[in-house]
Amino acid sequence: MMVMTHGDRALPPERVCSVEDARSGLRGVIVIHSTALGPAAGGCRFWTYDSPDAATEDAMRLAEGMAYKNAVAGLPLGGGKAVLRMPEPPFSRGELFAAFGRAVQALDGEYVTAEDVGTSVEDMEAVARETRHVAGLPPREGRPGGDPSPWTARGVFEAMRVAARARLGRELSDCTVAVQGLGHVGAGLTRLLHAAGARLIVADPKPGIAAKVAVECDAEIMSKDAIVDARADIFAPCALGGVLNRQSVSRLHARLVCGAANNQLADESVAALLADRDILYAPDYVVNAGGIISVAAEYLGWEADAVQRRVGETGMRLQRVFDEAERSGRTPADAADTLARRIIAQGGADAAVAA
Ligand code: NAD
């Protein structure tokens, strides 16, 4: 087992640690972007990368994103991420994640892991045999934990309610919402919107999923390629990252974008394109923090009602970002980043306001 710390960079994360274990095939990186607010928390991605550098770049970008998300959510957590490269088969998944658990343990609580793309509850149970610095485990009776997606959906819903009032001057019962992606979060969000009386248009490429949700929620179905063109008031990206680009923004009819997907803006310039078209963008990491709030509660031993309360305050945190954007003349995306960096720089002194 090797855990190696690399040198500083110009805009450095605090630490970039290579993790390797020849026996199990573990190869990857743990990036600790910031521990200014607490242990660096962020999931473990298990994916195929062309090179170690590509894995490290991805981990650094994701770790910084987690630091911002945790800061704006008012959590006493920094930001980090693990990216593990999928080895050639055959390999033992249990042994690989146990070796990863030992690497997490070697950091002695500086980094806290959980599920991300490509990892499961079973993988985190293997990690938990080696370290206690892991969340996303099966919930214990009456305690926070388990699948965070329902909390993510709830947070997006609360944010959308506030954003609809801010941009459209309407309640969700008077809005049409186009939901792109009906997976764990998108389907849950669609059900909450249906219960609130919203009109719905949905899309998902998986056969059967769109039909099932459409019947349940009285929704219109569009193809995955056409949903961006939907005649809706609100566009809710709940599938892939990078969905907002020059081309898709020019096609949007919605006046508001508010959804769960991570990294919705293909690049930073898209925030200005949205503003130019007078489309209000609710920054993704501000509205989709419900899941990490649940994960944080599990790791930090909070009561279940703390999750309910903090996720319920997602709309309030989004409103703060909108207010900051208006006051400073920045886009909401820029205002959120500025707010996050300020909270981190102040070591959480401002976090009480964000919480
Ligand atoms: P998921 O994999 O359960 O669902 C994604 C769905 O999107 C799938 O049903 C898939 O078929 C569909 N999809 C893929 N391409 C599509 C396209 N072009 N158009 C329409 N649908 C498409 O994922 P999830 O857990 O629901 O997460 C959704 C998004 O929210 C992801 O970007 C994820 O990173 C982000 N997110 C999730 C959580 C969480 O708690 N699960 C937390 C924060 C952010």
Boltz pocket constraint, residues with backbone or C-beta under 6 A from the ligand:
constraints:
  - pocket:
      binder: B
      contacts: [[A, 148], [A, 149], [A, 150], [A, 152], [A, 180], [A, 181], [A, 182], [A, 183], [A, 184], [A, 185], [A, 186], [A, 203], [A, 204], [A, 205], [A, 206], [A, 209], [A, 224], [A, 225], [A, 237], [A, 238], [A, 239], [A, 240], [A, 241], [A, 260], [A, 261], [A, 262], [A, 288], [A, 289], [A, 291], [A, 292]]
      max_distance: 6.0
